Amino acid sequence: MSILLAISRAIDAVNTRIGRWLAWLIVVAIAISAVNAVIRKAFDMSSNAWLELQWVLFGAVFLLCSPWTLIVNEHIRIDVVHARLSARVRQWIELFGTIFFLLPLCIVMLLTSIPFAERSYAINEQSLNAGGLPQWPAKMLVPLGFALLLVQAISELIKRIAVLRGDIDDPHADADVPPELAEAEQLIQELRADPGSGRS
């Protein structure tokens, strides 16, 4: 299990770094959108390439940052039900969902999107809009994104099994604590560590 946990940590490190870097593409997309809107209104000019670049950047963030979302436990679930269950039951649900839903989804998407992207690249597929961008780079993002999500699903599977076996603590044990309580607890710990810091 120690070898598997080392593999899991390596996967987490890679996907976290990718996610943190590529999340900045949202800022780039916003800047392009703002500049494009100003130019269109001020000079009555526009470009399909810039419009298409915005959704390509958004697609890159959505697909390539999804493993990071999984790492930090920010993926969507029915929290009202989830929070009422015991920690062990939640672990089993996460394990079941990973094995029977997340992993099969990633595999199916990979098997279907690789030929889809390869065909687009082979014909050098271009936008149907005048002055638009090539389409194959955007389509290549689909198999790449699901490949990263697949290896992250394997990492999550390793961690869930390790938690259930008692080999590691649940990395998301405090996920159900409201943010304001977590912040208050952190402040209390800091004051205990340095009592003089609270004095004026």
N, C-alpha and C positions, 0 to 999 in steps of 0.2 A: 504493500500500500504506500510506503514511503516514496517509491519510484513514481507511482501514479500521481501522488500529490505533488512531486517535483515537476512532473509534466504539466499538471494543472496550473501550478504557479507560473510556469513559463508561458503557457497559453494566455493566462490572465494578464501577464505583463505586456505581451505583444498587443493584445486586443485593447488594453487600456491605453497604451501609447498611441495606437492608431486612432482610437476614439477621441482622445484629447486633442490630437493634432487636427483631425478632419472636422471636428465640431466647429472650428474657425471658418469653415467654408460657408456656414450660415451668415456670418458677418460679411463675407465676400459677396454672397448672393444678395443681401440687403443693400450693400453699396451699389452693386450693378443695377438693381431695381430702381434705387433712388436716382442715380445718375441718368439712367435711361428715361425715367419719367420726366425729369427736368428738361432733358434735351428734346423730348417729344413735345412737351408743352411750350418750351421757349422758342424752339427752332423748327417745330413741325417736322422733325426727323425721327426715324426709328429704324431698328434693324432686327430682323428675325433671329439672327445669330445671338444677339444679346438676350433676347427674350428666351430662346431655347437654352442658353447657358444657365439661366436661373433655375430652370427645372432640372437640368443635369446636376447642378451643384446640390440642389435639395435631395435629389435621388441618391447622390453619393453619400450624403450625410445619413439619410434614412437607412440605406443598406449597409454601409460600412461601419456605422456607429452602433448598430443594433447589438453586436456582441458586448460592447461596453455598457449598454443599457442593462443587459442581463447580468453582468458582473456586479454592478452597483445596486441591483435588485429594484430597478425602476420600471420593469416591464409591467404591463397591465394585468391585473387579476381582480377578482371580486373581493375587495378588501373587507367589505362588511361581513362576509361569511368567513373569510380566511383568518381574520383577527380573532374570531371567537373560538377557533380550534386550538387544541393543544399543540405545543411545539413539535412533538413527535408526529402527530397526524399531518401537520403542515409539511414536514420533511417527506413523508410518504406520498403526499399529493404532488409535491414538486418532482419527486423521483418518477412517479407514474406519468405525469405530464411530459417530462423530458423523454422518457423511453417511448411512450406510445403516441405522442403528438409532435414534439419539437424535432426529435431526430428523424422520424419518417418524413416530416414536412421538408426539412433541409435536404434530405437525400432525393426526394422527388423533384424538388426545385432545381437541384444541381443536375440531375439526369435530363431534365427537360430544357433547362436554360443554356447548357453548354452547346448543344447543336444550334439552338436559336441564335446565340451570340456568334458562333462560328460561321453560320450562313451569312449573317450580316457583315462580318469582317471579309468573307470571301468575295462578296460582290461590292465591297466598299460602299455600303448602303449610305445614302445621303438623305437629308431632310426633304420632305415634299414641299416645304415652304421655300420661296425664293430667298436666296442668301442665307439659308439655314445651315446648321452644323451637320457634320457626319453623324450618323446614327449608331454606328457600331461601337464607339467608345462607351456610350450610355448603356448599350445592351450588354457590354462586357461587365458592367458593374453588378448585374444580377447574379451570375455564377460566382463572382468574387465575393459578393456580400454573403451569399448563402454558404460558401466554403468557410468563411470566417465564423459565421454563426454555427455551423456544424461542429467545428473544433471547440468552440466555446460551450456548446451543448455537452460535448464529451467532458470538458473541464467541470461543468456544473454537475454532471452525473457522478464524477469521481468525488467531488466535495460532498454531495448529498449522501453517498454511501459511507464516506468517512465519518460524517456527522452521526449517522445512524449507528455505526459501529463504535462510536465513542472515541475515534482516533483524533478528531479535531473538534474544537468548539464551532458552533454555528456562526459563520461570518456575518449573518444577517440577524442575529439574535435580538438586536435593538431596533429592528426595522419597524416594529409596531409602536415604538415610543413616539409620541407627538414631538415635532421639532422643537417647540418651545420648552418642553420638559427636558429634552436632551441638552439644549443650550443652557438651561438652568443648572442641570447636573454638572456640566462641564465647568461652569463658572464657580460652583461650590468646590469642585475638586481643585481648581486653580487657587482659590482663596485659602483652602486648607494647606496647599503646598507652599504658599507665600502669604502668610497672614498680613504682612505689612503693606501688601499691594492695594488693599481696600481703604487704607487711611489717606486722608487728604492733607 
